[in-house]
């Protein structure tokens, strides 16, 4: 057997004195559920599967597009996604730096994204606010913002003038 494979096998083998991993906390399980929900949404986006969004979006869902347009209500959001899904060339999104958290039946996810459509490439960040309904996480607000907003240097403060007495 190749020495590298033996080393990998030794590193991955359970250590005889190792104690079992503690059970994940409810918050960690919820975070994993949210991460999985983001992955389902991404897969549906790539598959142009509008039925996922029909089932997942709350009736009062709001989608804030990268240009600042606010689209309110599931039906209007679905029409927008329908236009996105029929665009040619198809859009593809790669995400990174996914973070998820929750508080009670509210959860949120943030991530950076790179969208490509043919030769067009844009980068941005997204924040999604979820509510939990039973065991399902439902997107309530999806906000996209383009990356590249530069912070302006603060303007030089004028030299204070003494106040008249």
N, CA and C atoms as an extended XYZ file, in Angstrom:
495
Properties=species:S:1:pos:R:3:atomname:S:1:resname:S:1:resid:I:1 pbc="F F F"
N         0.854       -1.163        0.000 N   UNK     1
C         0.000        0.000        0.000 CA  UNK     1
C         0.908        1.235        0.000 C   UNK     1
N         0.462        2.265       -0.694 N   UNK     2
C         1.219        3.512       -0.798 CA  UNK     2
C         1.347        4.157        0.586 C   UNK     2
N         2.547        4.658        0.950 N   UNK     3
C         2.744        5.220        2.289 CA  UNK     3
C         1.793        6.377        2.609 C   UNK     3
N         1.431        7.191        1.622 N   UNK     4
C         0.501        8.302        1.876 CA  UNK     4
C        -0.862        7.750        2.283 C   UNK     4
N        -1.316        6.683        1.610 N   UNK     5
C        -2.609        6.094        1.944 CA  UNK     5
C        -2.595        5.514        3.352 C   UNK     5
N        -1.475        4.922        3.764 N   UNK     6
C        -1.361        4.378        5.113 CA  UNK     6
C        -1.452        5.517        6.127 C   UNK     6
N        -0.751        6.626        5.858 N   UNK     7
C        -0.774        7.771        6.758 CA  UNK     7
C        -2.185        8.348        6.873 C   UNK     7
N        -2.859        8.499        5.743 N   UNK     8
C        -4.229        9.024        5.763 CA  UNK     8
C        -5.127        8.082        6.559 C   UNK     8
N        -4.966        6.769        6.373 N   UNK     9
C        -5.762        5.799        7.117 CA  UNK     9
C        -5.527        5.899        8.613 C   UNK     9
N        -4.286        6.105        9.013 N   UNK    10
C        -3.985        6.234       10.439 CA  UNK    10
C        -4.583        7.523       11.012 C   UNK    10
N        -4.529        8.589       10.242 N   UNK    11
C        -5.070        9.853       10.724 CA  UNK    11
C        -6.586        9.807       10.850 C   UNK    11
N        -7.240        9.086        9.951 N   UNK    12
C        -8.699        9.040        9.948 CA  UNK    12
C        -9.277        7.962       10.847 C   UNK    12
N        -8.455        7.004       11.243 N   UNK    13
C        -8.946        5.915       12.096 CA  UNK    13
C        -9.288        6.460       13.474 C   UNK    13
N       -10.358        5.930       14.094 N   UNK    14
C       -10.701        6.406       15.438 CA  UNK    14
C        -9.602        6.059       16.428 C   UNK    14
N        -9.298        6.973       17.291 N   UNK    15
C        -8.292        6.762       18.327 CA  UNK    15
C        -8.929        5.936       19.443 C   UNK    15
N        -8.257        4.900       19.930 N   UNK    16
C        -8.888        4.027       20.926 CA  UNK    16
C        -9.295        4.749       22.199 C   UNK    16
N        -8.570        5.782       22.633 N   UNK    17
C        -8.945        6.476       23.851 CA  UNK    17
C        -9.831        7.691       23.585 C   UNK    17
N       -10.164        7.937       22.336 N   UNK    18
C       -10.958        9.125       22.008 CA  UNK    18
C       -12.363        8.976       22.551 C   UNK    18
N       -12.857       10.045       23.135 N   UNK    19
C       -14.234       10.013       23.623 CA  UNK    19
C       -15.157       10.386       22.475 C   UNK    19
N       -16.391        9.907       22.506 N   UNK    20
C       -17.305       10.231       21.415 CA  UNK    20
C       -17.588       11.729       21.372 C   UNK    20
N       -17.850       12.213       20.176 N   UNK    21
C       -18.175       13.630       20.015 CA  UNK    21
C       -19.472       13.928       20.733 C   UNK    21
N       -19.549       15.106       21.356 N   UNK    22
C       -20.799       15.456       22.028 CA  UNK    22
C       -21.907       15.653       20.997 C   UNK    22
N       -23.132       15.438       21.434 N   UNK    23
C       -24.272       15.629       20.535 CA  UNK    23
C       -24.347       17.105       20.159 C   UNK    23
N       -24.725       17.393       18.903 N   UNK    24
C       -24.817       18.798       18.505 CA  UNK    24
C       -25.897       19.516       19.297 C   UNK    24
N       -25.660       20.771       19.561 N   UNK    25
C       -26.639       21.576       20.284 CA  UNK    25
C       -27.823       21.875       19.371 C   UNK    25
N       -28.993       22.196       19.935 N   UNK    26
C       -30.135       22.556       19.089 CA  UNK    26
C       -29.821       23.715       18.146 C   UNK    26
N       -29.035       24.694       18.604 N   UNK    27
C       -28.684       25.825       17.733 CA  UNK    27
C       -27.830       25.354       16.566 C   UNK    27
N       -26.898       24.407       16.823 N   UNK    28
C       -26.055       23.896       15.744 CA  UNK    28
C       -26.891       23.117       14.731 C   UNK    28
N       -27.856       22.333       15.217 N   UNK    29
C       -28.734       21.591       14.316 CA  UNK    29
C       -29.551       22.561       13.474 C   UNK    29
N       -30.084       23.616       14.113 N   UNK    30
C       -30.857       24.619       13.383 CA  UNK    30
C       -29.992       25.304       12.344 C   UNK    30
N       -28.737       25.614       12.696 N   UNK    31
C       -27.831       26.241       11.741 CA  UNK    31
C       -27.606       25.311       10.563 C   UNK    31
N       -27.427       24.016       10.838 N   UNK    32
C       -27.256       23.050        9.748 CA  UNK    32
C       -28.509       22.994        8.888 C   UNK    32
N       -29.706       23.056        9.519 N   UNK    33
C       -30.962       23.078        8.764 CA  UNK    33
C       -31.018       24.297        7.851 C   UNK    33
N       -30.592       25.443        8.368 N   UNK    34
C       -30.583       26.666        7.558 CA  UNK    34
C       -29.568       26.564        6.428 C   UNK    34
N       -28.394       26.036        6.727 N   UNK    35
C       -27.383       25.845        5.672 CA  UNK    35
C       -27.933       24.945        4.573 C   UNK    35
N       -28.604       23.875        4.988 N   UNK    36
C       -29.194       22.957        4.011 CA  UNK    36
C       -30.272       23.658        3.186 C   UNK    36
N       -31.039       24.533        3.821 N   UNK    37
C       -32.091       25.267        3.094 CA  UNK    37
C       -31.476       26.202        2.053 C   UNK    37
N       -30.389       26.866        2.412 N   UNK    38
C       -29.694       27.726        1.444 CA  UNK    38
C       -29.208       26.883        0.265 C   UNK    38
N       -28.676       25.700        0.536 N   UNK    39
C       -28.192       24.830       -0.536 CA  UNK    39
C       -29.342       24.350       -1.423 C   UNK    39
N       -30.511       24.057       -0.815 N   UNK    40
C       -31.676       23.662       -1.622 CA  UNK    40
C       -32.103       24.807       -2.536 C   UNK    40
N       -32.114       26.025       -2.002 N   UNK    41
C       -32.493       27.187       -2.808 CA  UNK    41
C       -31.505       27.391       -3.949 C   UNK    41
N       -30.220       27.228       -3.677 N   UNK    42
C       -29.196       27.382       -4.707 CA  UNK    42
C       -29.344       26.311       -5.787 C   UNK    42
N       -29.597       25.086       -5.374 N   UNK    43
C       -29.804       24.004       -6.349 CA  UNK    43
C       -31.032       24.276       -7.216 C   UNK    43
N       -32.107       24.755       -6.593 N   UNK    44
C       -33.327       25.074       -7.344 CA  UNK    44
C       -33.065       26.222       -8.315 C   UNK    44
N       -32.282       27.196       -7.896 N   UNK    45
C       -31.933       28.327       -8.767 CA  UNK    45
C       -31.204       27.819      -10.009 C   UNK    45
N       -30.200       26.971       -9.803 N   UNK    46
C       -29.432       26.443      -10.933 CA  UNK    46
C       -30.281       25.553      -11.836 C   UNK    46
N       -31.226       24.827      -11.248 N   UNK    47
C       -32.105       23.950      -12.031 CA  UNK    47
C       -33.271       24.718      -12.651 C   UNK    47
N       -33.379       26.023      -12.314 N   UNK    48
C       -34.493       26.856      -12.768 CA  UNK    48
C       -35.820       26.246      -12.313 C   UNK    48
N       -35.816       25.762      -11.083 N   UNK    49
C       -36.959       25.059      -10.508 CA  UNK    49
C       -37.830       26.026       -9.715 C   UNK    49
N       -38.794       26.620      -10.381 N   UNK    50
C       -39.681       27.578       -9.737 CA  UNK    50
C       -40.560       26.907       -8.681 C   UNK    50
N       -40.825       25.601       -8.822 N   UNK    51
C       -41.700       24.909       -7.869 CA  UNK    51
C       -41.110       24.924       -6.457 C   UNK    51
N       -39.796       24.903       -6.342 N   UNK    52
C       -39.182       25.013       -5.004 CA  UNK    52
C       -39.618       26.316       -4.356 C   UNK    52
N       -39.535       27.417       -5.098 N   UNK    53
C       -39.857       28.736       -4.552 CA  UNK    53
C       -41.353       28.890       -4.294 C   UNK    53
N       -42.183       28.242       -5.110 N   UNK    54
C       -43.632       28.246       -4.867 CA  UNK    54
C       -43.901       27.659       -3.485 C   UNK    54
N       -43.234       26.550       -3.175 N   UNK    55
C       -43.452       25.877       -1.891 CA  UNK    55
C       -42.736       26.570       -0.735 C   UNK    55
N       -41.573       27.172       -0.990 N   UNK    56
C       -40.747       27.684        0.103 CA  UNK    56
C       -41.094       29.109        0.534 C   UNK    56
N       -41.427       29.978       -0.411 N   UNK    57
C       -41.623       31.388       -0.074 CA  UNK    57
C       -42.889       31.616        0.733 C   UNK    57
N       -42.787       32.476        1.715 N   UNK    58
C       -43.940       32.907        2.489 CA  UNK    58
C       -44.818       33.790        1.600 C   UNK    58
N       -46.139       33.776        1.770 N   UNK    59
C       -47.008       34.638        0.952 CA  UNK    59
C       -46.642       36.125        1.023 C   UNK    59
N       -46.045       36.556        2.134 N   UNK    60
C       -45.667       37.965        2.273 CA  UNK    60
C       -44.177       38.192        2.013 C   UNK    60
N       -43.531       37.259        1.329 N   UNK    61
C       -42.094       37.362        1.076 CA  UNK    61
C       -41.758       38.652        0.332 C   UNK    61
N       -40.557       39.154        0.609 N   UNK    62
C       -40.053       40.362       -0.045 CA  UNK    62
C       -38.687       40.027       -0.636 C   UNK    62
N       -38.492       40.423       -1.896 N   UNK    63
C       -37.211       40.245       -2.578 CA  UNK    63
C       -36.689       41.632       -2.922 C   UNK    63
N       -35.507       41.955       -2.426 N   UNK    64
C       -34.886       43.236       -2.724 CA  UNK    64
C       -33.736       42.948       -3.685 C   UNK    64
N       -33.905       43.403       -4.916 N   UNK    65
C       -32.932       43.130       -5.970 CA  UNK    65
C       -31.675       43.969       -5.765 C   UNK    65
N       -30.627       43.583       -6.458 N   UNK    66
C       -29.344       44.267       -6.307 CA  UNK    66
C       -29.396       45.731       -6.727 C   UNK    66
N       -30.383       46.110       -7.545 N   UNK    67
C       -30.513       47.518       -7.950 CA  UNK    67
C       -31.404       48.311       -6.996 C   UNK    67
N       -31.868       47.655       -5.922 N   UNK    68
C       -32.686       48.329       -4.928 CA  UNK    68
C       -34.181       48.176       -5.147 C   UNK    68
N       -34.599       47.535       -6.237 N   UNK    69
C       -36.028       47.312       -6.471 CA  UNK    69
C       -36.583       46.411       -5.369 C   UNK    69
N       -37.746       46.779       -4.836 N   UNK    70
C       -38.391       46.009       -3.775 CA  UNK    70
C       -39.600       45.318       -4.388 C   UNK    70
N       -39.590       43.988       -4.372 N   UNK    71
C       -40.668       43.188       -4.932 CA  UNK    71
C       -41.353       42.496       -3.760 C   UNK    71
N       -42.599       42.872       -3.493 N   UNK    72
C       -43.315       42.381       -2.314 CA  UNK    72
C       -44.403       41.399       -2.697 C   UNK    72
N       -44.490       40.317       -1.936 N   UNK    73
C       -45.516       39.295       -2.133 CA  UNK    73
C       -44.993       38.136       -2.960 C   UNK    73
N       -45.345       36.923       -2.531 N   UNK    74
C       -44.855       35.708       -3.202 CA  UNK    74
C       -45.144       35.719       -4.693 C   UNK    74
N       -46.362       36.101       -5.111 N   UNK    75
C       -46.698       36.055       -6.539 CA  UNK    75
C       -45.792       36.960       -7.364 C   UNK    75
N       -45.524       38.163       -6.862 N   UNK    76
C       -44.647       39.078       -7.593 CA  UNK    76
C       -43.206       38.563       -7.591 C   UNK    76
N       -42.757       38.006       -6.466 N   UNK    77
C       -41.405       37.448       -6.403 CA  UNK    77
C       -41.295       36.276       -7.381 C   UNK    77
N       -42.329       35.429       -7.430 N   UNK    78
C       -42.304       34.285       -8.351 CA  UNK    78
C       -42.258       34.743       -9.810 C   UNK    78
N       -42.993       35.799      -10.141 N   UNK    79
C       -42.929       36.334      -11.518 CA  UNK    79
C       -41.507       36.819      -11.833 C   UNK    79
N       -40.887       37.473      -10.861 N   UNK    80
C       -39.508       37.942      -11.054 CA  UNK    80
C       -38.571       36.762      -11.256 C   UNK    80
N       -38.671       35.750      -10.395 N   UNK    81
C       -37.824       34.570      -10.543 CA  UNK    81
C       -38.117       33.849      -11.855 C   UNK    81
N       -39.383       33.823      -12.284 N   UNK    82
C       -39.733       33.211      -13.564 CA  UNK    82
C       -38.999       33.890      -14.711 C   UNK    82
N       -38.913       35.236      -14.669 N   UNK    83
C       -38.162       35.955      -15.711 CA  UNK    83
C       -36.676       35.629      -15.625 C   UNK    83
N       -36.151       35.570      -14.400 N   UNK    84
C       -34.732       35.239      -14.218 CA  UNK    84
C       -34.449       33.842      -14.776 C   UNK    84
N       -35.341       32.895      -14.495 N   UNK    85
C       -35.110       31.504      -14.890 CA  UNK    85
C       -35.239       31.275      -16.392 C   UNK    85
N       -35.923       32.162      -17.105 N   UNK    86
C       -36.053       31.984      -18.559 CA  UNK    86
C       -35.036       32.822      -19.321 C   UNK    86
N       -34.202       33.593      -18.606 N   UNK    87
C       -33.194       34.427      -19.264 CA  UNK    87
C       -32.170       33.546      -19.974 C   UNK    87
N       -31.693       34.058      -21.103 N   UNK    88
C       -30.670       33.345      -21.849 CA  UNK    88
C       -29.507       34.292      -22.061 C   UNK    88
N       -28.307       33.987      -21.692 N   UNK    89
C       -27.859       32.707      -21.159 CA  UNK    89
C       -28.314       32.521      -19.704 C   UNK    89
N       -28.380       31.263      -19.275 N   UNK    90
C       -28.800       30.996      -17.896 CA  UNK    90
C       -27.808       31.590      -16.901 C   UNK    90
N       -28.350       32.010      -15.775 N   UNK    91
C       -27.513       32.563      -14.708 CA  UNK    91
C       -27.031       31.443      -13.797 C   UNK    91
N       -25.844       31.644      -13.289 N   UNK    92
C       -25.241       30.684      -12.367 CA  UNK    92
C       -24.680       31.470      -11.185 C   UNK    92
N       -24.924       30.993       -9.979 N   UNK    93
C       -24.434       31.668       -8.785 CA  UNK    93
C       -23.522       30.725       -8.013 C   UNK    93
N       -22.375       31.247       -7.640 N   UNK    94
C       -21.476       30.539       -6.726 CA  UNK    94
C       -21.478       31.347       -5.444 C   UNK    94
N       -21.607       30.668       -4.298 N   UNK    95
C       -21.624       31.396       -3.029 CA  UNK    95
C       -20.407       31.022       -2.196 C   UNK    95
N       -20.052       31.947       -1.296 N   UNK    96
C       -18.949       31.702       -0.366 CA  UNK    96
C       -19.267       32.438        0.929 C   UNK    96
N       -18.501       32.126        1.945 N   UNK    97
C       -18.618       32.774        3.253 CA  UNK    97
C       -20.044       32.715        3.811 C   UNK    97
N       -20.673       31.562        3.649 N   UNK    98
C       -22.023       31.368        4.181 CA  UNK    98
C       -21.982       31.346        5.701 C   UNK    98
N       -22.809       32.184        6.320 N   UNK    99
C       -22.989       32.137        7.763 CA  UNK    99
C       -24.485       32.067        8.032 C   UNK    99
N       -24.852       31.279        9.009 N   UNK   100
C       -26.251       31.156        9.397 CA  UNK   100
C       -26.349       31.254       10.909 C   UNK   100
N       -27.478       31.741       11.359 N   UNK   101
C       -27.729       31.829       12.793 CA  UNK   101
C       -29.229       31.876       12.984 C   UNK   101
N       -29.659       31.773       14.198 N   UNK   102
C       -31.095       31.826       14.487 CA  UNK   102
C       -31.331       32.305       15.892 C   UNK   102
N       -32.551       32.746       16.088 N   UNK   103
C       -33.037       33.111       17.412 CA  UNK   103
C       -34.493       32.683       17.429 C   UNK   103
N       -34.778       31.618       18.184 N   UNK   104
C       -36.135       31.084       18.222 CA  UNK   104
C       -36.552       30.592       16.846 C   UNK   104
N       -37.711       31.058       16.381 N   UNK   105
C       -38.214       30.630       15.078 CA  UNK   105
C       -37.827       31.586       13.956 C   UNK   105
N       -36.859       32.456       14.221 N   UNK   106
C       -36.314       33.334       13.180 CA  UNK   106
C       -34.870       32.916       12.926 C   UNK   106
N       -34.480       32.942       11.692 N   UNK   107
C       -33.110       32.607       11.329 CA  UNK   107
C       -32.667       33.497       10.184 C   UNK   107
N       -31.371       33.562        9.975 N   UNK   108
C       -30.863       34.370        8.882 CA  UNK   108
C       -29.615       33.729        8.319 C   UNK   108
N       -29.384       34.034        7.063 N   UNK   109
C       -28.194       33.558        6.365 CA  UNK   109
C       -27.603       34.740        5.614 C   UNK   109
N       -26.294       34.808        5.590 N   UNK   110
C       -25.603       35.793        4.773 CA  UNK   110
C       -24.525       35.066        3.992 C   UNK   110
N       -24.262       35.551        2.799 N   UNK   111
C       -23.199       34.964        1.989 CA  UNK   111
C       -22.793       35.936        0.887 C   UNK   111
N       -21.591       35.736        0.389 N   UNK   112
C       -21.115       36.460       -0.787 CA  UNK   112
C       -21.463       35.620       -2.003 C   UNK   112
N       -21.685       36.269       -3.127 N   UNK   113
C       -22.016       35.530       -4.344 CA  UNK   113
C       -21.312       36.127       -5.548 C   UNK   113
N       -21.110       35.262       -6.537 N   UNK   114
C       -20.643       35.664       -7.857 CA  UNK   114
C       -21.649       35.107       -8.838 C   UNK   114
N       -22.267       35.988       -9.606 N   UNK   115
C       -23.271       35.594      -10.592 CA  UNK   115
C       -22.653       35.714      -11.970 C   UNK   115
N       -22.803       34.664      -12.771 N   UNK   116
C       -22.346       34.717      -14.157 CA  UNK   116
C       -23.514       34.402      -15.070 C   UNK   116
N       -23.554       35.134      -16.176 N   UNK   117
C       -24.531       34.902      -17.243 CA  UNK   117
C       -23.781       35.181      -18.534 C   UNK   117
N       -23.321       34.108      -19.171 N   UNK   118
C       -22.478       34.294      -20.340 CA  UNK   118
C       -21.185       34.955      -19.911 C   UNK   118
N       -20.847       36.093      -20.534 N   UNK   119
C       -19.604       36.795      -20.179 CA  UNK   119
C       -19.816       37.831      -19.071 C   UNK   119
N       -21.060       38.070      -18.676 N   UNK   120
C       -21.360       39.033      -17.618 CA  UNK   120
C       -21.114       38.386      -16.254 C   UNK   120
N       -20.354       39.061      -15.414 N   UNK   121
C       -20.087       38.581      -14.056 CA  UNK   121
C       -20.305       39.739      -13.091 C   UNK   121
N       -21.043       39.448      -12.033 N   UNK   122
C       -21.270       40.430      -10.967 CA  UNK   122
C       -21.033       39.746       -9.639 C   UNK   122
N       -20.647       40.550       -8.656 N   UNK   123
C       -20.437       40.027       -7.314 CA  UNK   123
C       -21.283       40.817       -6.339 C   UNK   123
N       -21.722       40.127       -5.284 N   UNK   124
C       -22.534       40.807       -4.297 CA  UNK   124
C       -22.600       40.039       -3.000 C   UNK   124
N       -23.461       40.524       -2.131 N   UNK   125
C       -23.737       39.870       -0.857 CA  UNK   125
C       -25.243       39.747       -0.714 C   UNK   125
N       -25.665       38.721       -0.017 N   UNK   126
C       -27.087       38.480        0.217 CA  UNK   126
C       -27.314       38.237        1.692 C   UNK   126
N       -28.445       38.728        2.160 N   UNK   127
C       -28.934       38.415        3.505 CA  UNK   127
C       -30.355       37.882        3.330 C   UNK   127
N       -30.643       36.751        3.951 N   UNK   128
C       -31.974       36.153        3.874 CA  UNK   128
C       -32.483       35.992        5.304 C   UNK   128
N       -33.684       36.514        5.547 N   UNK   129
C       -34.352       36.352        6.839 CA  UNK   129
C       -35.382       35.238        6.686 C   UNK   129
N       -35.329       34.252        7.568 N   UNK   130
C       -36.228       33.095        7.530 CA  UNK   130
C       -37.122       33.081        8.765 C   UNK   130
N       -38.288       32.465        8.606 N   UNK   131
C       -39.086       32.095        9.766 CA  UNK   131
C       -39.288       30.589        9.695 C   UNK   131
N       -39.393       29.989       10.865 N   UNK   132
C       -39.592       28.540       10.920 CA  UNK   132
C       -41.078       28.263       11.029 C   UNK   132
N       -41.549       27.367       10.180 N   UNK   133
C       -42.926       26.900       10.209 CA  UNK   133
C       -42.877       25.389       10.333 C   UNK   133
N       -43.132       24.882       11.516 N   UNK   134
C       -42.974       23.447       11.756 CA  UNK   134
C       -41.501       23.106       11.671 C   UNK   134
N       -41.144       22.247       10.711 N   UNK   135
C       -39.736       21.892       10.523 CA  UNK   135
C       -39.128       22.616        9.331 C   UNK   135
N       -39.909       23.443        8.645 N   UNK   136
C       -39.426       24.107        7.434 CA  UNK   136
C       -39.023       25.551        7.707 C   UNK   136
N       -37.952       25.988        7.074 N   UNK   137
C       -37.530       27.377        7.108 CA  UNK   137
C       -38.065       28.053        5.851 C   UNK   137
N       -38.786       29.169        6.013 N   UNK   138
C       -39.384       29.884        4.896 CA  UNK   138
C       -38.713       31.241        4.729 C   UNK   138
N       -38.175       31.525        3.534 N   UNK   139
C       -37.576       32.838        3.317 CA  UNK   139
C       -38.652       33.929        3.364 C   UNK   139
N       -38.421       34.929        4.195 N   UNK   140
C       -39.337       36.068        4.307 CA  UNK   140
C       -38.795       37.281        3.552 C   UNK   140
N       -37.510       37.565        3.722 N   UNK   141
C       -36.872       38.700        3.061 CA  UNK   141
C       -35.551       38.223        2.473 C   UNK   141
N       -35.372       38.487        1.184 N   UNK   142
C       -34.116       38.174        0.493 CA  UNK   142
C       -33.584       39.506       -0.018 C   UNK   142
N       -32.412       39.911        0.455 N   UNK   143
C       -31.838       41.175        0.005 CA  UNK   143
C       -30.481       40.945       -0.624 C   UNK   143
N       -30.334       41.433       -1.857 N   UNK   144
C       -29.078       41.357       -2.586 CA  UNK   144
C       -28.473       42.747       -2.686 C   UNK   144
N       -27.179       42.824       -2.540 N   UNK   145
C       -26.456       44.079       -2.691 CA  UNK   145
C       -25.209       43.800       -3.506 C   UNK   145
N       -24.965       44.640       -4.501 N   UNK   146
C       -23.738       44.491       -5.275 CA  UNK   146
C       -22.539       44.804       -4.404 C   UNK   146
N       -21.463       44.045       -4.614 N   UNK   147
C       -20.205       44.362       -3.950 CA  UNK   147
C       -19.496       45.422       -4.771 C   UNK   147
N       -18.634       46.135       -4.136 N   UNK   148
C       -17.858       47.115       -4.863 CA  UNK   148
C       -18.155       48.526       -4.427 C   UNK   148
N       -19.031       48.661       -3.463 N   UNK   149
C       -19.264       49.990       -2.923 CA  UNK   149
C       -18.025       50.369       -2.124 C   UNK   149
N       -17.381       51.407       -2.558 N   UNK   150
C       -16.164       51.823       -1.865 CA  UNK   150
C       -16.524       52.764       -0.733 C   UNK   150
N       -15.842       52.613        0.356 N   UNK   151
C       -16.010       53.548        1.458 CA  UNK   151
C       -15.298       54.831        1.071 C   UNK   151
N       -15.980       55.918        1.239 N   UNK   152
C       -15.353       57.203        0.961 CA  UNK   152
C       -14.563       57.634        2.188 C   UNK   152
N       -13.435       58.263        1.916 N   UNK   153
C       -12.653       58.808        3.018 CA  UNK   153
C       -13.454       59.951        3.628 C   UNK   153
N       -13.426       60.065        4.926 N   UNK   154
C       -14.179       61.162        5.543 CA  UNK   154
C       -13.629       62.496        5.057 C   UNK   154
N       -14.534       63.431        4.861 N   UNK   155
C       -14.125       64.765        4.439 CA  UNK   155
C       -13.315       65.408        5.547 C   UNK   155
N       -12.347       66.186        5.140 N   UNK   156
C       -11.518       66.873        6.136 CA  UNK   156
C       -12.405       67.838        6.917 C   UNK   156
N       -12.256       67.816        8.196 N   UNK   157
C       -13.037       68.732        9.037 CA  UNK   157
C       -12.483       70.127        8.889 C   UNK   157
N       -13.385       71.095        8.753 N   UNK   158
C       -12.874       72.468        8.679 CA  UNK   158
C       -12.234       72.827       10.011 C   UNK   158
N       -11.259       73.682        9.930 N   UNK   159
C       -10.594       74.134       11.153 CA  UNK   159
C       -11.600       74.911       11.987 C   UNK   159
N       -11.759       74.506       13.238 N   UNK   160
C       -12.756       75.200       14.060 CA  UNK   160
C       -12.381       76.672       14.243 C   UNK   160
N       -13.388       77.491       14.144 N   UNK   161
C       -13.156       78.907       14.367 CA  UNK   161
C       -13.596       79.234       15.774 C   UNK   161
N       -12.867       80.113       16.413 N   UNK   162
C       -13.258       80.445       17.792 CA  UNK   162
C       -14.619       81.133       17.786 C   UNK   162
N       -15.414       80.802       18.750 N   UNK   163
C       -16.734       81.411       18.828 CA  UNK   163
C       -16.592       82.825       19.409 C   UNK   163
N       -17.390       83.750       18.871 N   UNK   164
C       -17.310       85.109       19.394 CA  UNK   164
C       -17.839       85.153       20.822 C   UNK   164
N       -17.239       85.974       21.620 N   UNK   165
C       -17.664       86.081       23.016 CA  UNK   165
C       -18.482       87.293       23.216 C   UNK   165
